[in-house]
Amino acid sequence: MLGQQVSTAAARTHAARLVTAHGEPLAAPDGGLTHLFPDPAALAGLDPATLALPRTRRVTLAGLVATLASGELDLGPAAAWDQVRAQLSALPGFGPWTVEVIAMRGLGDPDAFLAGDLGVVKAARALGLPSGAGALTAAAQAWRPWRAYAVQYLWASGDHAVNRIPGRLALQA
């Protein structure tokens, strides 16, 4: 949710600020890992106005945290994927991209698909696949029930900094 409509670097910055301010410090930090991500109960009492996020993102985060803290929403390993999708979609500020990212990365749904993701669209176009969300979704029916793996492949095929190993030089032709 912190990565909605922002760069990967901005999402990382938002998450780091949230974790540093509200997460539990580790007794023995390891490298860059210094805190545990705060649980919903720890975030439920915070004033969203104190977060360095756009107002709409603060409202979205507050709604998610309240729903998680109340127990109305379960994002655990036994959660029903379709039920979670419906519940998330009903929250303010949750669109298809965020819902599918949570389904893929949080719930482990191997069929989650992000047809409108910019990286997916660019990679699909570069590989000669349909790049419009509707046409790509139709083409991706053949990949079911493993579309999340296709998303990972498409992301990895793109020329994005997260696909490069830091400190390694590119091979020269």
Backbone as ProteinMPNN parsed JSONL, in Angstrom:
{"seq_chain_A": "MLGQQVSTAAARTHAARLVTAHGEPLAAPDGGLTHLFPDPAALAGLDPATLALPRTRRVTLAGLVATLASGELDLGPAAAWDQVRAQLSALPGFGPWTVEVIAMRGLGDPDAFLAGDLGVVKAARALGLPSGAGALTAAAQAWRPWRAYAVQYLWASGDHAVNRIPGRLALQA", "coords_chain_A": {"N_chain_A": [[0.813, -1.173, 0.0], [1.997, 1.196, 0.665], [3.479, 1.603, -1.57], [1.875, 2.517, -3.587], [1.427, 4.178, -6.574], [3.909, 5.457, -6.523], [7.494, 5.707, -6.807], [9.77, 2.89, -6.555], [11.869, 3.522, -4.842], [10.76, 5.646, -3.352], [8.671, 4.302, -2.06], [10.15, 2.548, -0.473], [11.392, 4.411, 1.205], [9.152, 5.516, 2.551], [8.256, 3.209, 3.915], [10.505, 2.65, 5.512], [10.584, 4.908, 7.195], [8.172, 4.585, 8.587], [8.611, 2.132, 9.893], [10.902, 2.71, 11.436], [9.912, 4.721, 13.109], [7.723, 3.506, 14.409], [8.096, 0.785, 14.736], [9.333, -2.119, 16.516], [12.438, -1.961, 18.052], [15.228, -4.035, 17.233], [16.968, -6.278, 19.365], [19.463, -7.147, 18.656], [20.604, -5.671, 16.151], [21.044, -6.257, 12.619], [23.048, -5.49, 10.138], [21.35, -3.478, 7.885], [18.931, -4.058, 8.993], [17.064, -3.093, 11.573], [14.729, -2.814, 13.027], [11.591, -4.399, 13.828], [8.763, -4.757, 11.67], [5.993, -2.718, 12.447], [3.173, -4.036, 14.234], [-0.404, -4.282, 13.559], [-1.781, -3.394, 15.891], [0.079, -1.703, 17.092], [0.157, 0.317, 15.23], [-2.438, 1.207, 15.191], [-3.049, 3.165, 17.069], [-1.721, 5.439, 16.254], [-1.441, 8.838, 15.123], [-2.553, 9.609, 12.029], [-1.9, 11.99, 10.747], [0.688, 12.538, 11.423], [2.286, 11.152, 9.744], [4.516, 11.127, 6.991], [3.117, 11.212, 4.44], [0.977, 11.475, 1.542], [-2.297, 12.918, 2.088], [-4.476, 11.295, 1.26], [-3.257, 8.784, 1.205], [-2.653, 8.458, 3.872], [-5.237, 8.21, 4.936], [-5.983, 5.819, 3.702], [-4.095, 4.038, 4.821], [-4.801, 4.251, 7.551], [-7.397, 3.168, 7.488], [-6.864, 0.515, 6.678], [-5.223, -0.368, 8.797], [-6.98, -0.149, 10.99], [-8.923, -2.032, 10.287], [-7.399, -4.381, 10.233], [-6.443, -4.439, 12.9], [-8.808, -4.756, 14.313], [-9.467, -7.314, 13.732], [-11.17, -7.937, 11.694], [-10.151, -8.313, 9.175], [-8.09, -10.73, 7.798], [-4.864, -11.381, 7.029], [-3.322, -13.575, 7.076], [-1.61, -16.777, 6.539], [-3.637, -18.663, 6.119], [-5.718, -17.327, 5.032], [-8.572, -16.67, 2.994], [-8.219, -16.177, -0.339], [-9.937, -14.896, -2.29], [-11.885, -13.757, -0.641], [-10.334, -11.965, 0.887], [-9.495, -10.27, -1.17], [-11.965, -9.08, -1.847], [-12.598, -7.791, 0.574], [-10.429, -5.992, 0.848], [-10.776, -4.463, -1.472], [-13.055, -3.092, -0.794], [-12.2, -1.211, 0.984], [-11.32, 2.252, 1.452], [-9.24, 3.718, -0.998], [-8.012, 1.446, -1.998], [-7.149, -0.076, -4.844], [-7.196, -2.161, -7.816], [-4.41, -2.735, -8.359], [-3.057, -2.557, -5.854], [-4.501, -4.444, -4.368], [-3.927, -6.81, -5.789], [-1.121, -6.926, -5.519], [-0.911, -7.358, -2.77], [-2.254, -9.808, -2.658], [-0.478, -11.381, -4.135], [2.145, -11.031, -2.942], [1.721, -10.895, -0.17], [-0.226, -12.835, 0.491], [0.519, -14.981, -0.994], [-0.69, -15.899, -3.332], [-0.522, -17.708, -6.198], [-1.681, -17.003, -8.571], [-2.168, -14.331, -8.733], [-2.421, -11.258, -10.507], [-1.07, -8.477, -12.129], [-2.034, -6.643, -14.302], [-2.128, -3.941, -15.007], [0.181, -2.805, -14.038], [2.971, -0.684, -14.362], [5.609, -1.606, -14.881], [5.08, -4.238, -15.687], [3.516, -3.796, -17.946], [5.361, -2.416, -19.613], [7.342, -4.386, -19.915], [5.869, -6.436, -21.11], [5.221, -5.256, -23.553], [7.832, -4.967, -24.626], [8.465, -7.615, -25.019], [6.8, -8.345, -27.019], [4.235, -8.986, -26.341], [0.694, -8.412, -25.739], [0.095, -5.116, -24.545], [-1.853, -3.556, -23.419], [-4.024, -3.386, -20.603], [-6.443, -4.934, -20.608], [-6.156, -6.609, -22.9], [-3.764, -7.868, -22.257], [-4.499, -9.19, -19.92], [-6.353, -10.981, -21.006], [-4.648, -12.506, -22.668], [-3.079, -13.599, -20.707], [-4.633, -15.526, -19.545], [-3.949, -18.033, -20.378], [-1.822, -18.629, -18.789], [-2.734, -19.29, -16.33], [-2.91, -21.407, -13.483], [-0.793, -19.718, -12.663], [-0.088, -17.019, -12.861], [1.155, -15.062, -11.25], [3.786, -15.784, -11.252], [4.432, -15.183, -13.851], [4.203, -12.415, -13.723], [6.372, -11.848, -12.025], [8.437, -12.727, -13.702], [8.114, -10.939, -15.866], [8.636, -8.495, -14.565], [11.329, -8.978, -13.852], [12.508, -9.074, -16.33], [12.698, -6.524, -17.18], [14.455, -3.335, -17.511], [15.336, -2.24, -14.803], [16.488, -0.727, -11.802], [16.236, -2.439, -9.571], [16.653, -4.89, -10.631], [19.303, -5.229, -10.951], [22.406, -6.351, -9.697], [23.882, -4.847, -6.996], [27.002, -3.174, -7.273], [28.097, -4.823, -9.202], [29.515, -5.043, -12.384], [28.136, -4.546, -15.607], [28.102, -7.069, -18.108], [30.18, -6.804, -20.912], [29.585, -6.637, -24.378]], "CA_chain_A": [[0.0, 0.0, 0.0], [2.898, 2.349, 0.678], [4.072, 1.73, -2.892], [0.895, 2.936, -4.584], [1.653, 5.346, -7.423], [5.188, 6.106, -6.251], [8.632, 4.89, -7.227], [10.246, 1.88, -5.609], [12.686, 4.22, -3.838], [9.862, 6.386, -2.461], [7.973, 3.318, -1.225], [11.135, 2.098, 0.515], [11.563, 5.506, 2.163], [7.941, 5.562, 3.388], [8.257, 2.038, 4.802], [11.587, 2.808, 6.497], [10.15, 5.903, 8.186], [7.118, 3.975, 9.4], [9.222, 1.1, 10.728], [11.788, 3.346, 12.407], [9.12, 5.49, 14.079], [6.7, 2.743, 15.135], [8.472, -0.617, 14.881], [10.071, -2.517, 17.717], [13.875, -2.111, 17.76], [15.804, -5.358, 17.45], [18.0, -6.319, 20.401], [20.74, -7.317, 17.96], [20.432, -5.286, 14.74], [21.901, -6.948, 11.672], [23.173, -4.663, 8.942], [20.317, -2.456, 7.793], [17.727, -4.497, 9.699], [17.16, -2.556, 12.934], [13.423, -2.839, 13.677], [10.52, -5.227, 13.288], [7.661, -3.956, 11.143], [4.986, -2.612, 13.504], [1.945, -4.796, 14.03], [-1.564, -3.395, 13.451], [-2.107, -2.784, 17.179], [1.015, -0.599, 17.305], [-0.175, 1.402, 14.297], [-3.833, 1.638, 15.356], [-3.149, 4.36, 17.899], [-0.963, 6.599, 15.782], [-2.153, 9.919, 14.438], [-2.122, 9.569, 10.621], [-1.37, 13.293, 10.329], [2.129, 12.576, 11.703], [2.995, 10.399, 8.71], [4.962, 11.903, 5.83], [2.447, 10.618, 3.284], [-0.159, 12.283, 1.092], [-3.475, 12.748, 2.932], [-5.269, 10.134, 0.833], [-2.526, 7.575, 1.602], [-2.826, 8.347, 5.327], [-6.592, 7.683, 5.141], [-5.941, 4.416, 3.293], [-3.343, 3.299, 5.839], [-5.606, 4.213, 8.778], [-8.485, 2.206, 7.274], [-6.303, -0.828, 6.676], [-4.757, -0.687, 10.153], [-8.155, -0.347, 11.846], [-9.553, -3.303, 9.904], [-6.523, -5.458, 10.686], [-6.388, -4.454, 14.366], [-10.091, -5.239, 14.824], [-9.607, -8.73, 13.398], [-12.117, -8.104, 10.584], [-9.398, -8.715, 7.987], [-7.007, -11.651, 8.103], [-3.902, -11.519, 5.94], [-2.473, -14.708, 7.429], [-1.428, -17.809, 5.514], [-4.86, -19.445, 5.875], [-6.758, -16.422, 4.545], [-9.218, -16.994, 1.714], [-7.745, -15.153, -1.262], [-11.021, -14.119, -2.888], [-12.512, -12.975, 0.426], [-9.43, -10.861, 1.194], [-9.583, -9.323, -2.288], [-13.225, -8.336, -1.709], [-12.501, -6.911, 1.733], [-9.501, -4.905, 0.536], [-11.39, -3.616, -2.496], [-14.08, -2.278, -0.152], [-11.564, -0.157, 1.778], [-10.976, 3.431, 0.657], [-7.872, 3.833, -1.477], [-7.479, 0.176, -2.478], [-7.536, -0.412, -6.199], [-6.757, -3.48, -8.275], [-2.969, -2.936, -8.248], [-2.717, -2.823, -4.453], [-5.129, -5.704, -3.977], [-3.189, -7.919, -6.402], [0.203, -7.002, -4.904], [-1.1, -8.016, -1.468], [-2.577, -11.212, -2.932], [0.725, -12.059, -4.607], [3.279, -11.005, -2.021], [1.307, -11.119, 1.207], [-0.994, -14.067, 0.663], [1.15, -16.065, -1.739], [-1.56, -16.411, -4.39], [0.292, -17.859, -7.403], [-2.408, -16.541, -9.749], [-2.365, -12.879, -8.697], [-1.954, -10.692, -11.772], [-1.056, -7.013, -12.129], [-2.021, -6.284, -15.722], [-1.953, -2.51, -15.188], [1.445, -2.348, -13.464], [3.798, -0.061, -15.39], [6.708, -2.509, -15.227], [4.507, -5.37, -16.411], [3.104, -3.288, -19.26], [6.567, -2.148, -20.413], [7.99, -5.659, -20.235], [5.018, -7.145, -22.071], [5.418, -4.593, -24.848], [9.178, -5.29, -25.102], [8.489, -9.027, -25.394], [5.848, -8.582, -28.098], [2.929, -9.383, -25.797], [-0.213, -7.27, -25.655], [0.486, -4.275, -23.416], [-3.035, -2.983, -22.797], [-4.42, -4.213, -19.456], [-7.469, -5.909, -20.991], [-5.592, -7.583, -23.835], [-2.761, -8.661, -21.541], [-5.244, -10.088, -19.036], [-6.899, -12.049, -21.846], [-3.533, -13.376, -23.066], [-2.556, -14.252, -19.498], [-5.496, -16.644, -19.137], [-3.218, -19.268, -20.68], [-0.803, -18.828, -17.751], [-3.381, -19.648, -15.064], [-3.043, -20.595, -12.273], [0.554, -19.304, -12.272], [0.165, -15.685, -13.416], [2.068, -14.289, -10.408], [5.136, -16.101, -11.719], [4.603, -14.397, -15.078], [4.461, -11.033, -13.279], [7.761, -11.807, -11.551], [9.289, -12.833, -14.883], [8.041, -9.681, -16.607], [9.398, -7.492, -13.805], [12.756, -9.292, -13.915], [13.018, -8.866, -17.686], [12.819, -5.087, -17.435], [15.699, -2.65, -17.153], [15.054, -1.462, -13.596], [17.6, -0.84, -10.849], [16.072, -3.581, -8.662], [17.068, -6.103, -11.339], [20.752, -5.255, -11.061], [23.116, -6.653, -8.453], [24.727, -3.69, -6.663], [28.442, -3.358, -7.276], [28.557, -5.679, -10.298], [29.543, -4.385, -13.682], [27.436, -5.247, -16.671], [28.99, -7.74, -19.064], [30.292, -6.068, -22.159], [29.481, -7.5, -25.563]], "C_chain_A": [[0.869, 1.254, 0.0], [3.533, 2.59, -0.684], [3.103, 2.164, -3.974], [1.354, 4.21, -5.272], [2.892, 6.139, -7.055], [6.295, 5.177, -6.722], [8.984, 3.873, -6.154], [11.04, 2.547, -4.495], [11.8, 4.986, -2.853], [9.11, 5.441, -1.537], [8.896, 2.805, -0.123], [11.321, 3.153, 1.603], [10.368, 5.59, 3.103], [7.935, 4.407, 4.391], [9.321, 2.178, 5.881], [11.2, 3.814, 7.583], [9.113, 5.316, 9.136], [7.712, 2.96, 10.384], [10.108, 1.732, 11.808], [10.992, 4.068, 13.495], [8.226, 4.617, 14.953], [7.018, 1.266, 15.331], [9.249, -0.872, 16.159], [11.548, -2.681, 17.362], [14.346, -3.53, 18.063], [16.895, -5.272, 18.52], [19.384, -6.429, 19.767], [20.547, -6.975, 16.486], [21.447, -5.988, 13.855], [21.946, -6.151, 10.382], [22.14, -3.553, 8.953], [19.038, -2.818, 8.521], [17.839, -4.097, 11.169], [15.867, -2.678, 13.719], [12.53, -3.901, 13.045], [9.449, -4.304, 12.729], [6.576, -3.896, 12.218], [3.733, -3.423, 13.197], [0.76, -3.824, 14.006], [-1.927, -2.698, 14.772], [-1.198, -1.586, 17.46], [0.682, 0.596, 16.414], [-1.573, 1.968, 14.521], [-3.954, 2.936, 16.145], [-2.422, 5.576, 17.362], [-1.856, 7.604, 15.072], [-1.684, 9.932, 12.986], [-1.526, 10.886, 10.133], [0.135, 13.393, 10.562], [2.942, 11.856, 10.634], [3.325, 11.286, 7.519], [4.443, 11.25, 4.555], [1.377, 11.592, 2.806], [-1.397, 11.951, 1.937], [-4.282, 11.512, 2.547], [-4.594, 8.827, 1.236], [-2.636, 7.363, 3.111], [-4.196, 7.762, 5.654], [-6.633, 6.197, 4.808], [-5.235, 3.572, 4.348], [-4.159, 3.173, 7.122], [-6.756, 3.21, 8.647], [-8.002, 0.777, 7.313], [-5.91, -1.25, 8.088], [-5.939, -0.963, 11.07], [-8.819, -1.691, 11.554], [-8.716, -4.495, 10.352], [-6.533, -5.582, 12.208], [-7.681, -4.998, 14.971], [-10.289, -6.736, 14.586], [-10.588, -8.99, 12.267], [-11.438, -8.628, 9.318], [-8.228, -9.574, 8.426], [-6.119, -11.774, 6.879], [-2.924, -12.659, 6.215], [-2.446, -15.77, 6.351], [-2.685, -18.627, 5.207], [-5.995, -18.586, 5.307], [-7.291, -16.869, 3.184], [-8.935, -15.865, 0.727], [-8.862, -14.298, -1.83], [-11.723, -13.245, -1.853], [-11.639, -11.767, 0.78], [-9.477, -9.815, 0.081], [-10.84, -8.458, -2.159], [-13.148, -7.357, -0.551], [-11.568, -5.732, 1.46], [-10.107, -3.936, -0.473], [-12.452, -2.691, -1.908], [-13.489, -1.137, 0.686], [-11.236, 1.044, 0.902], [-9.495, 3.424, 0.265], [-7.251, 2.549, -1.984], [-8.032, -0.126, -3.855], [-6.981, -1.759, -6.581], [-5.263, -3.738, -8.112], [-2.592, -3.325, -6.822], [-3.276, -4.165, -3.996], [-4.338, -6.888, -4.534], [-1.766, -8.043, -5.851], [0.099, -7.703, -3.554], [-1.424, -9.494, -1.668], [-1.32, -11.992, -3.319], [1.788, -12.153, -3.523], [2.89, -11.318, -0.585], [0.639, -12.448, 1.439], [-0.384, -15.26, -0.063], [0.279, -16.671, -2.815], [-0.754, -16.511, -5.687], [-0.405, -17.372, -8.674], [-2.705, -15.041, -9.718], [-1.762, -12.275, -9.961], [-2.132, -9.188, -11.781], [-0.968, -6.485, -13.55], [-1.771, -4.802, -15.957], [-0.662, -1.954, -14.622], [2.361, -1.832, -14.571], [4.949, -0.97, -15.826], [6.238, -3.706, -16.028], [4.136, -4.945, -17.822], [4.32, -3.06, -20.163], [7.243, -3.453, -20.842], [7.181, -6.441, -21.261], [5.209, -6.566, -23.471], [6.775, -4.983, -25.446], [9.279, -6.737, -25.575], [7.493, -9.367, -26.499], [4.499, -9.095, -27.632], [1.99, -8.188, -25.84], [0.145, -6.434, -24.437], [-0.687, -3.529, -22.802], [-3.526, -3.93, -21.711], [-5.435, -5.299, -19.84], [-6.919, -7.003, -21.888], [-4.55, -8.465, -23.15], [-3.438, -9.637, -20.584], [-5.817, -11.26, -19.827], [-5.795, -13.028, -22.256], [-3.018, -14.187, -21.881], [-3.452, -15.374, -18.985], [-4.792, -17.985, -19.362], [-2.182, -19.598, -19.599], [-1.401, -19.262, -16.418], [-3.072, -21.086, -14.705], [-1.706, -20.051, -11.765], [0.897, -17.885, -12.736], [1.096, -14.834, -12.565], [3.52, -14.557, -10.808], [5.429, -15.34, -13.01], [4.886, -12.939, -14.73], [5.916, -10.901, -12.834], [8.737, -11.871, -12.739], [9.302, -11.512, -15.659], [8.804, -8.575, -15.878], [10.895, -7.722, -13.957], [13.344, -9.043, -15.301], [13.228, -7.392, -18.008], [14.154, -4.525, -16.999], [15.407, -1.695, -15.997], [16.181, -1.714, -12.608], [17.462, -2.05, -9.923], [16.492, -4.89, -9.321], [18.585, -6.211, -11.481], [21.369, -5.568, -9.699], [24.041, -5.482, -8.157], [26.211, -4.054, -6.707], [28.982, -4.238, -8.397], [28.487, -4.908, -11.602], [28.784, -5.216, -14.691], [28.463, -5.906, -17.602], [29.018, -6.934, -20.353], [30.272, -7.035, -23.332], [30.745, -7.486, -26.366]], "O_chain_A": [[0.504, 2.262, -0.605], [4.07, 3.669, -0.932], [3.458, 2.181, -5.153], [1.637, 5.209, -4.611], [2.933, 7.355, -7.247], [6.057, 4.002, -7.0], [8.557, 3.979, -5.005], [10.902, 2.179, -3.329], [12.063, 4.977, -1.65], [8.929, 5.741, -0.357], [8.475, 2.647, 1.024], [11.398, 2.823, 2.786], [10.54, 5.721, 4.315], [7.646, 4.604, 5.571], [9.068, 1.858, 7.043], [11.466, 3.585, 8.763], [9.175, 5.531, 10.346], [7.352, 2.94, 11.561], [10.058, 1.322, 12.968], [11.363, 4.028, 14.669], [7.992, 4.946, 16.116], [6.281, 0.566, 16.025], [9.755, 0.053, 16.794], [11.882, -3.457, 16.467], [13.91, -4.145, 19.036], [17.653, -4.303, 18.566], [20.356, -5.873, 20.278], [20.35, -7.867, 15.661], [22.566, -6.277, 14.279], [20.98, -6.144, 9.618], [22.058, -2.778, 9.907], [18.147, -1.979, 8.658], [18.614, -4.688, 11.921], [15.89, -2.65, 14.949], [12.693, -4.255, 11.877], [9.24, -3.204, 13.241], [6.268, -4.914, 12.837], [3.288, -3.491, 12.051], [0.908, -2.665, 14.393], [-2.335, -1.536, 14.764], [-1.647, -0.575, 18.0], [0.898, 1.745, 16.798], [-1.866, 3.083, 14.09], [-4.871, 3.722, 15.907], [-2.499, 6.649, 17.961], [-2.888, 7.254, 14.499], [-0.52, 10.238, 12.729], [-0.725, 10.89, 9.198], [0.793, 14.244, 9.964], [4.17, 11.947, 10.629], [2.505, 12.1, 7.094], [5.214, 10.799, 3.708], [0.92, 12.44, 3.573], [-1.527, 10.836, 2.442], [-4.723, 10.763, 3.419], [-5.277, 7.86, 1.573], [-2.705, 6.226, 3.578], [-4.315, 6.917, 6.542], [-7.238, 5.408, 5.533], [-5.727, 2.508, 4.725], [-4.203, 2.097, 7.719], [-7.055, 2.484, 9.595], [-8.647, -0.085, 7.91], [-6.226, -2.357, 8.522], [-5.905, -1.916, 11.849], [-9.226, -2.401, 12.474], [-9.259, -5.505, 10.799], [-6.621, -6.686, 12.747], [-7.653, -5.631, 16.026], [-11.179, -7.349, 15.176], [-10.821, -10.144, 11.91], [-12.064, -9.298, 8.497], [-7.466, -9.196, 9.316], [-6.563, -12.216, 5.819], [-1.83, -12.698, 5.651], [-3.173, -15.68, 5.363], [-2.781, -19.223, 4.135], [-7.109, -19.075, 5.124], [-6.55, -17.377, 2.343], [-9.364, -14.73, 0.936], [-8.74, -13.074, -1.848], [-12.114, -12.118, -2.155], [-12.156, -10.664, 0.954], [-9.497, -8.615, 0.354], [-10.78, -7.242, -2.342], [-13.585, -6.213, -0.676], [-11.889, -4.596, 1.809], [-9.961, -2.722, -0.335], [-12.72, -1.624, -2.461], [-14.202, -0.204, 1.055], [-10.907, 0.876, -0.272], [-8.62, 3.159, 1.09], [-6.081, 2.544, -2.367], [-9.222, -0.396, -4.02], [-6.359, -2.432, -5.759], [-4.874, -4.851, -7.759], [-1.887, -4.312, -6.61], [-2.593, -4.929, -3.315], [-4.104, -7.864, -3.821], [-1.254, -9.156, -5.727], [0.931, -8.55, -3.229], [-0.923, -10.342, -0.93], [-1.126, -13.126, -2.882], [2.276, -13.243, -3.223], [3.661, -11.946, 0.14], [0.889, -13.117, 2.441], [-0.727, -16.409, 0.217], [0.47, -17.829, -3.186], [-0.342, -15.483, -6.224], [0.211, -17.332, -9.739], [-3.417, -14.535, -10.585], [-0.718, -12.724, -10.432], [-3.212, -8.681, -11.478], [0.059, -5.94, -13.953], [-1.248, -4.434, -17.009], [-0.422, -0.75, -14.711], [2.506, -2.481, -15.607], [5.227, -1.085, -17.019], [6.925, -4.145, -16.95], [4.415, -5.661, -18.783], [4.318, -3.457, -21.328], [7.661, -3.598, -21.99], [7.745, -7.039, -22.177], [5.342, -7.305, -24.447], [6.863, -5.294, -26.633], [10.096, -7.048, -26.442], [7.352, -10.53, -26.877], [3.706, -9.584, -28.437], [2.45, -7.053, -25.966], [0.469, -6.992, -23.389], [-0.527, -2.917, -21.746], [-3.455, -5.147, -21.875], [-5.293, -6.453, -19.435], [-7.182, -8.185, -21.668], [-4.461, -9.662, -23.426], [-3.003, -10.78, -20.451], [-5.771, -12.402, -19.369], [-5.989, -14.243, -22.197], [-2.576, -15.325, -22.041], [-3.06, -16.102, -18.073], [-5.016, -18.946, -18.626], [-1.721, -20.736, -19.514], [-0.668, -19.568, -15.478], [-2.985, -21.92, -15.606], [-1.51, -19.937, -10.555], [2.067, -17.587, -12.98], [1.773, -13.957, -13.101], [4.373, -13.675, -10.715], [6.559, -14.901, -13.23], [5.719, -12.298, -15.372], [6.607, -9.958, -13.22], [9.737, -11.154, -12.768], [10.361, -11.027, -16.058], [9.534, -7.807, -16.504], [11.65, -6.773, -14.168], [14.549, -8.825, -15.432], [13.868, -7.057, -19.005], [14.889, -5.142, -16.228], [15.251, -0.49, -16.198], [16.761, -2.799, -12.586], [18.472, -2.632, -9.527], [16.668, -5.896, -8.634], [19.092, -7.171, -12.062], [20.89, -5.09, -8.67], [24.898, -5.152, -8.977], [26.615, -5.116, -6.233], [30.197, -4.386, -8.532], [27.511, -4.21, -11.877], [28.791, -6.446, -14.632], [29.542, -5.366, -17.845], [27.987, -6.445, -20.817], [30.866, -8.112, -23.28], [30.83, -8.157, -27.395]]}, "name": "protein", "num_of_chains": 1, "seq": "MLGQQVSTAAARTHAARLVTAHGEPLAAPDGGLTHLFPDPAALAGLDPATLALPRTRRVTLAGLVATLASGELDLGPAAAWDQVRAQLSALPGFGPWTVEVIAMRGLGDPDAFLAGDLGVVKAARALGLPSGAGALTAAAQAWRPWRAYAVQYLWASGDHAVNRIPGRLALQA"}
